[in-house]
Amino acid sequence: MVSLSMLAVAAAGLGLIRWRLADSDPSGPAVAAAEGHLLDGLRDALASQYRSRGNWGFLPADAGERSRWLIEQAALAPTTGPTGVGAGTSQTLSFRLVLSDAQGHLLAGQAPSRTLVALASIDRARRPVMVDGHPAGYLTVAVPHGARDALVVAFLIQQQHPLALLALIAAGLGALAAAIVATGFRRPIHALVRGARQLGAGRYGARVAVHRSDELGELADTFNQLATRLEQVERSRRQWVADTSHELRTPLAVLRAQIEALQDGVRPLTRDSLALLSTQTGSLARLVDDLRALAAAEVAERGYDRHRLDLRELVAQVWHGFEERFAGHRLTATMAGFDIPMAVLGDAERLRQVIANLLENACRYTEPGGHVRVTGDVAVDALRIVVEDSAPGVPAPLLDRLGERFFRVDPSRSRAAGGTGLGLALCREIVQVHGGRLAFSPSPLGGLRVMLTLPGES
């Protein structure tokens, strides 16, 4: 790109020169006529010297001296016509003039290269040096389009070799700069490619050490964040499989032990033994149902039927379904703050499942004689539902782990209470899909405080 940019600048400069030289100049015909008279005088002088020697041996031996000699001869040559414009162009004519022999071999002067002629669109005129009716050589001149262009053409011809060398140096420097820039881009790109291949091979610990402040640095940071997230997901997946296997092992082990005892005759086949088997089967079925519900929630929005609903009515319906249970557990239950509409865009069944799960936990784990309180609050752009209960509470170090799959707070919130450890994890997934969040903190009542926040619908 650097080299192409330099070439574009050079092409623009040459285009400007071509446009400048091709621009019409009213003095063009007069200049051509004046230079023609000067060339005629120089041609006659050269023919006279050639006739006296019989060859071009009168020219200086050194090429540089011959060019300077030709310049002097052009300055001293008599004009065969009127002066005026010709007097001004004669100062550059000698620098645009070339003398060659009858075979076209260069004798004196500096001829414009073919590249310069093509790029700068330089016109040339050739006049023969006639001796005894035969051409002994030729005078070739680069013809300007006007008096103001004569100096430009002369400069280009005289400086064509330095300009060519300068162009080569510029091209070399451009190539070097391009190589340096390309190397600076290739290294982080190759590092990203290697990191992507490692991620594709399942090595999620791959990171890219690219310290840049440009877009490549931002891409490298994003790549590292992606790798970290993939590593966390993989770790979570493995933990999920391990936890699921562990949770399924307990009821299956109990079932197998009971069945083996019945087969061996150690335990008689009675109503009690069948009830025990039924209880373990029910626990296993609840666990499988919770796993399936959690997996469905993690699929995100594809299975959600969203529409505008009043969260106040939904909470009231679930609350009334728990009134008898609260009374059976000798719990004082209060609800407040639901006197204004709470519009939300969501799946009614999924949100009802969340509210029911929070109330179920409060009912199940609150000591008899305790208190359960549900309050609602409407903010500018969010709706809040807070479920609080009394003792026992959750130790502060364990609050951040609430919502993890299969996590239980022992001993008060244990497997013995009938939970699978998936209820809050399922609630968190459902709430996140709805764009909300669950927050856990100690309750002023002495137990747990759960705040459900959902985006409001205007």
C-alpha positions in Angstrom: 0.0 0.0 0.0 2.9 2.4 0.7 4.5 1.6 -2.6 1.2 2.0 -4.4 0.6 5.3 -2.7 4.0 6.6 -3.8 3.4 5.4 -7.4 0.0 7.1 -7.3 1.7 10.4 -6.2 4.3 10.0 -9.0 1.6 9.3 -11.6 -0.3 12.4 -10.4 2.9 14.5 -10.8 3.5 13.1 -14.3 -0.1 13.7 -15.2 0.2 17.3 -14.1 3.4 17.7 -16.2 1.6 16.2 -19.2 -1.3 18.5 -18.7 1.0 21.4 -18.3 3.0 20.6 -21.4 -0.1 19.8 -23.4 -1.7 23.1 -22.4 -2.2 25.4 -25.4 0.0 28.5 -25.5 -0.5 31.2 -28.1 3.2 31.7 -28.3 3.7 28.1 -29.6 3.9 28.8 -33.3 6.2 31.8 -32.8 8.5 29.7 -30.6 8.6 26.9 -33.1 9.4 29.4 -35.9 12.2 31.1 -33.9 13.8 27.8 -32.9 13.6 26.7 -36.5 15.7 29.7 -37.6 18.2 29.0 -34.8 18.5 25.4 -35.8 19.0 26.4 -39.5 21.9 28.6 -38.5 23.5 25.9 -36.3 22.9 23.3 -39.0 24.7 25.5 -41.6 27.6 26.0 -39.3 28.0 22.3 -38.5 27.7 21.4 -42.2 30.5 23.9 -43.0 32.8 22.4 -40.4 32.0 18.9 -41.5 32.7 19.8 -45.1 36.1 21.2 -44.2 37.1 18.0 -42.2 35.2 15.4 -44.1 33.9 13.8 -40.9 32.9 14.6 -37.3 36.5 14.5 -36.1 36.4 18.2 -35.2 34.2 17.3 -32.2 35.9 17.0 -28.8 36.9 13.5 -27.8 35.2 13.5 -24.4 31.4 13.0 -24.3 30.9 15.7 -21.7 33.1 18.1 -23.6 31.1 17.5 -26.8 27.8 18.3 -25.0 29.3 21.6 -23.7 30.7 22.3 -27.1 27.2 21.8 -28.7 25.8 24.2 -26.1 28.4 26.8 -27.0 27.8 26.3 -30.7 24.0 26.7 -30.3 24.6 30.0 -28.4 26.9 31.3 -31.1 24.9 30.1 -34.1 23.5 33.0 -36.2 19.8 33.1 -36.6 18.4 33.1 -40.2 15.1 34.9 -39.3 13.6 37.5 -37.0 14.4 37.6 -33.4 12.0 38.2 -30.5 10.6 35.1 -29.1 13.6 33.1 -30.4 16.0 35.1 -28.2 14.2 33.9 -25.1 14.1 30.3 -26.1 17.7 30.1 -27.3 18.7 30.0 -23.6 17.1 26.5 -23.2 17.4 25.3 -26.8 21.0 24.1 -26.4 19.9 21.9 -23.4 17.1 20.4 -25.5 19.3 19.7 -28.5 21.0 16.4 -29.6 23.5 15.9 -32.5 23.7 12.4 -34.0 25.6 11.0 -37.0 24.0 9.7 -40.2 23.4 6.3 -38.6 21.6 7.8 -35.6 24.5 7.4 -33.1 24.6 10.0 -30.4 27.5 12.5 -30.9 26.6 15.4 -28.5 23.9 16.5 -26.2 21.6 14.6 -23.9 18.7 12.8 -25.6 15.5 12.2 -23.7 14.9 8.6 -22.8 11.9 6.8 -24.4 10.4 6.5 -20.9 10.6 10.3 -20.4 9.2 11.0 -23.8 6.2 8.6 -23.2 5.5 9.8 -19.6 6.0 13.5 -20.2 4.6 13.5 -23.7 7.6 15.3 -25.2 7.5 16.1 -28.9 10.7 16.0 -31.0 11.7 17.5 -34.3 14.7 16.3 -36.4 16.6 18.3 -39.0 19.3 16.7 -41.2 22.8 18.3 -41.5 23.2 18.2 -45.3 26.7 18.0 -46.8 27.0 17.8 -50.6 23.4 16.6 -50.9 23.7 13.8 -48.4 22.8 13.8 -44.6 26.0 13.8 -42.6 24.0 13.8 -39.3 20.9 15.0 -37.6 19.9 17.7 -35.1 17.1 16.6 -32.9 15.3 19.1 -30.6 12.7 18.5 -27.9 9.9 20.9 -28.9 8.0 22.8 -26.2 4.4 23.9 -26.7 5.2 27.4 -25.7 7.9 29.7 -24.4 6.9 29.0 -20.8 7.3 25.3 -21.3 10.8 25.4 -22.7 12.5 25.5 -19.3 10.4 22.6 -18.0 11.3 20.4 -21.0 15.0 21.3 -20.7 15.0 20.6 -16.9 13.4 17.2 -17.4 15.9 16.2 -20.1 18.9 17.4 -18.1 17.8 15.9 -14.9 16.3 12.6 -16.2 19.1 10.5 -14.8 19.0 12.0 -11.3 15.2 11.8 -11.4 15.3 8.2 -12.4 17.8 7.5 -9.6 15.6 9.4 -7.2 12.6 7.4 -8.3 14.5 4.1 -7.7 15.6 5.3 -4.3 12.0 6.3 -3.5 10.7 3.0 -4.7 13.3 1.1 -2.6 12.5 3.2 0.5 8.8 2.6 -0.2 9.3 -1.1 -0.5 11.3 -1.1 2.7 8.7 0.9 4.5 6.0 -1.4 3.2 7.9 -4.4 4.3 8.3 -3.0 7.8 4.6 -2.1 8.0 3.6 -5.5 6.6 5.8 -7.2 9.2 4.1 -5.2 11.9 0.8 -6.4 10.7 1.7 -10.0 9.9 3.0 -10.8 13.4 -0.2 -10.1 15.3 -2.2 -11.7 12.5 -0.2 -14.8 12.6 -0.5 -14.9 16.4 -4.2 -14.6 16.1 -4.3 -17.4 13.5 -2.2 -19.7 15.8 -4.5 -18.8 18.7 -7.6 -19.5 16.6 -6.2 -22.9 15.6 -5.5 -23.8 19.2 -9.1 -22.9 20.1 -10.3 -25.0 17.3 -8.3 -27.9 18.6 -10.0 -27.5 22.0 -7.1 -25.8 23.8 -9.1 -23.1 25.5 -6.1 -21.8 27.5 -4.7 -20.2 24.4 -4.1 -16.4 24.6 -2.6 -13.9 22.2 0.2 -11.6 23.5 -0.4 -8.6 21.3 0.3 -5.2 22.9 -1.0 -2.6 20.5 -3.4 0.3 20.7 -4.8 0.0 17.2 -7.6 -2.2 15.7 -5.3 -5.3 15.8 -4.8 -4.7 19.5 -8.5 -4.4 20.0 -9.0 -7.6 18.0 -6.4 -9.4 20.2 -8.2 -8.3 23.4 -11.5 -9.5 22.0 -9.9 -12.8 21.1 -8.5 -13.2 24.6 -11.9 -12.4 26.1 -13.5 -15.0 23.8 -10.9 -17.6 24.8 -11.6 -16.8 28.5 -15.3 -17.2 28.0 -14.9 -20.4 26.1 -12.6 -21.7 28.8 -15.2 -20.9 31.4 -18.0 -22.5 29.4 -15.9 -25.7 29.0 -15.1 -25.7 32.7 -18.8 -25.2 33.5 -19.8 -28.0 31.0 -17.4 -30.4 32.7 -18.6 -29.4 36.1 -22.2 -29.7 34.9 -21.6 -33.3 33.7 -19.8 -34.2 36.9 -22.5 -32.7 39.1 -25.3 -34.3 37.2 -23.6 -37.7 37.4 -23.2 -37.2 41.1 -26.8 -36.2 41.7 -28.2 -39.1 39.7 -25.9 -41.6 41.4 -27.5 -41.1 44.9 -31.2 -42.0 44.0 -30.0 -44.7 41.6 -27.8 -46.3 44.3 -30.7 -46.3 46.8 -33.0 -47.9 44.2 -30.5 -50.5 43.4 -29.8 -51.3 47.0 -33.6 -51.7 47.8 -34.2 -53.8 44.7 -31.3 -56.1 45.5 -32.5 -56.4 49.1 -35.9 -57.4 47.8 -34.4 -59.9 45.3 -32.2 -61.5 48.0 -35.1 -61.7 50.5 -33.3 -59.5 53.0 -36.3 -57.1 52.8 -39.8 -58.3 52.4 -42.0 -56.9 49.6 -44.4 -54.8 51.6 -46.3 -51.6 51.2 -43.5 -49.7 53.1 -40.8 -51.1 50.8 -42.8 -50.1 47.7 -43.4 -46.6 49.2 -39.6 -46.2 49.7 -39.0 -47.2 46.1 -41.7 -44.8 44.9 -40.1 -42.0 46.9 -36.7 -42.6 45.4 -38.3 -42.8 41.9 -40.1 -39.5 42.5 -36.9 -37.9 43.6 -35.2 -39.1 40.5 -38.1 -37.9 38.3 -38.0 -34.5 39.9 -34.3 -34.2 39.2 -34.7 -35.2 35.6 -37.5 -32.7 35.2 -35.4 -30.0 36.7 -32.5 -30.8 34.5 -34.7 -30.7 31.4 -36.2 -27.4 32.4 -32.8 -25.9 33.1 -31.5 -27.1 29.7 -34.6 -25.7 28.0 -34.0 -22.3 29.8 -30.4 -22.2 28.6 -31.6 -22.5 25.0 -32.6 -18.9 25.5 -35.4 -17.2 23.7 -36.4 -19.8 21.1 -39.0 -21.5 23.3 -40.4 -18.3 24.9 -43.8 -16.9 24.2 -43.5 -13.2 25.0 -46.3 -10.8 25.2 -47.1 -7.7 27.3 -48.5 -8.6 30.7 -49.1 -7.1 34.2 -46.6 -8.6 36.6 -48.8 -7.5 39.5 -51.6 -9.9 38.5 -49.1 -12.8 37.9 -47.6 -12.3 41.4 -51.0 -12.2 43.0 -52.1 -15.4 41.4 -49.0 -17.3 42.6 -49.3 -15.7 46.0 -52.8 -16.9 46.5 -51.7 -20.4 45.6 -49.2 -20.4 48.5 -51.5 -19.0 51.2 -52.5 -22.4 52.5 -48.9 -23.6 52.5 -47.7 -20.6 54.5 -50.4 -21.3 57.0 -49.5 -25.0 57.1 -45.9 -24.1 57.9 -47.1 -21.5 60.6 -45.5 -18.6 58.6 -46.7 -15.1 58.6 -46.9 -13.9 55.0 -47.4 -10.3 53.8 -47.5 -8.7 50.4 -47.2 -5.0 49.6 -46.4 -2.5 46.9 -48.5 -4.0 44.1 -51.1 -1.3 44.0 -50.0 0.1 40.6 -49.7 -1.7 37.2 -46.3 -3.4 36.5 -46.2 -3.9 32.7 -43.5 -6.2 31.4 -42.8 -8.0 28.1 -42.3 -11.7 28.9 -43.4 -15.3 29.0 -46.1 -15.6 31.7 -45.5 -19.3 32.4 -41.8 -18.8 32.7 -42.1 -15.8 35.0 -44.8 -17.6 37.1 -42.3 -20.4 37.5 -39.7 -18.0 38.8 -42.1 -16.4 41.4 -43.3 -19.8 42.5 -39.8 -21.1 42.9 -38.8 -18.1 45.1 -41.9 -18.5 47.3 -41.4 -22.3 47.5 -37.8 -21.8 48.8 -39.0 -19.2 51.3 -41.8 -21.6 52.5 -39.5 -24.6 52.6 -36.5 -23.2 54.3 -38.0 -20.7 56.8 -38.4 -22.0 60.3 -41.9 -22.4 61.6 -43.3 -19.2 63.2 -41.2 -17.1 60.8 -42.1 -14.4 58.4 -42.2 -14.2 54.6 -42.6 -10.8 52.9 -43.1 -10.0 49.2 -42.9 -6.3 48.0 -43.1 -4.7 44.6 -41.5 -1.5 43.3 -41.8 0.3 40.0 -38.8 2.4 38.9 -38.4 4.6 35.8 -37.2 1.8 33.6 -37.3 -1.3 35.8 -39.6 -3.4 37.9 -38.5 -4.9 41.2 -40.0 -7.8 43.2 -38.3 -8.6 46.5 -38.9 -11.9 48.4 -37.6 -11.9 52.0 -37.8 -14.5 54.7 -36.7 -14.9 58.3 -34.1 -17.2 59.8 -32.2 -19.3 59.0 -30.1 -17.1 56.7 -27.4 -17.8 54.2 -23.7 -17.1 55.3 -22.4 -14.1 53.5 -19.5 -16.0 51.8 -22.0 -18.3 50.1 -24.4 -15.6 48.8 -22.5 -15.3 45.5 -22.8 -19.0 44.9 -26.6 -19.0 45.1 -27.9 -19.7 41.6 -25.2 -22.2 40.8 -26.4 -25.6 39.6 -26.7 -28.2 42.4 -25.5 -25.8 45.0 -27.1 -26.1 48.4 -26.5 -24.3 51.7 -25.9 -26.9 54.4 -27.2 -27.9 56.8 -30.4 -25.9 56.9 -31.0 -26.0 53.1 -29.9 -29.5 52.3 -31.0 -32.4 50.1 -33.1 -33.7 53.0 -35.5 -30.8 52.5 -36.4 -32.2 49.1 -34.6 -29.7 46.8 -32.4 -30.7 43.8 -30.2 -27.6 43.9 -31.4 -26.5 40.4 -34.4 -24.2 41.3 -32.4 -21.0 41.7 -30.2 -21.9 38.7 -33.3 -22.3 36.6 -34.7 -19.0 37.9 -31.5 -17.2 37.0 -31.5 -18.5 33.5 -35.1 -17.5 32.9 -34.6 -14.0 34.3 -31.5 -13.5 32.2 -33.3 -14.4 29.1 -35.9 -11.7 30.0 -33.1 -9.2 30.3 -33.3 -9.0 34.1 -31.2 -10.3 37.0 -31.4 -12.0 40.4 -29.6 -10.5 43.4 -29.1 -12.2 46.8 -28.4 -10.4 50.1 -29.1 -10.8 53.8 -32.7 -10.0 54.8 -33.6 -7.6 57.6 -36.0 -10.3 58.8 -33.0 -12.6 59.5 -33.1 -14.8 56.4 -32.5 -14.4 52.7 -33.4 -11.4 50.5 -34.0 -12.1 46.8 -34.4 -9.1 44.5 -35.9 -9.8 41.0 -35.3 -7.0 38.5 -37.0 -6.9 35.1 -37.0 -4.2 32.4 -40.3 -2.4 32.3 -42.5 -2.1 29.3 -44.0 1.4 28.7 
